[in-house]
Amino acid sequence: MFYKPDMMDALADYDEARYVIFGVPFDSTSSYRSGSRWAPDAMRKASANFETYNQHFDIDFQDLLIHDAGNLEPYSSVDETLEDLYYAVRPIVKDGKIPIMMGGEHSLTYPCVKACAEGSDEDIGFVVLDAHFDLREEYGGIRNNHACVSRHIRDDITDTYVTIGVRSGPKEEWVYAKETGVKYYTADDVREVGIKDVITEVKEYLGDRKIYLSLDMDALDPAYAPGLGTPEPFGLTDIDVREVIRELAPISVGFDVMEIAPEYDNGISALLGTKLLREFIAAHAASER
């Protein structure tokens, strides 16, 4: 089901691994720029750039049990791909490991959250960093479009939901978010309040719940990550996103990095996405020491 494993520092066998990385090269519902199907292997290539030691957490990746399961081979159909992905992630969760996905388009997050929620003894929350609400019921006639992922997670899996960095969406989505009490922070909110205070508020809202944490890279300003499917100006900084990941990784049961389209830049978006993925692992591993 998976193929081509070669992420740097992912040296553990599956059975002994705590963290299982995998890619899903799928972008069939991309609405502006396709190309996120190339991201998993671009991120693997970028991983060769980084030292194994993370000084902030005093963690050496060579000491961590990380397994690269390779890439899921997708169907042309989004529905079939999501179903296959769900059945691929479910045993990872059942085996007590932390699934970490490299997308691919954001529609892929839904089956991962579903598998993590079903594998948890308690209700989990969902925190997403994203420029877009993704609260449509369907887009372009497709229910499982990348522009609908948060709506379906919220409706079907958990209404303990937070989005950070949002700054784009039709009026209907903004109205829906306000009328239904969606917990969200715009990129302007983050600038005005400060990322540390936002994180404090989010933690208070979540209480003692575990979460699935999803990073759509377009949460970042395109100055930091220009190679994206749907770049949106006036976004978060790389440090903002790093702080969210560092603080929320310890309560996360799964994580993903989505929507990098590497052919639209010189590799910087894949480098940043890979570094943030490594920050997640380091922060989570440090919390378990």
Order of alpha helices (4+ residues) and beta strands (2+ residues): beta-beta-alpha-beta-beta-beta-alpha-beta-alpha-beta-alpha-beta-alpha-beta-alpha-alpha-beta-alpha-beta-alpha
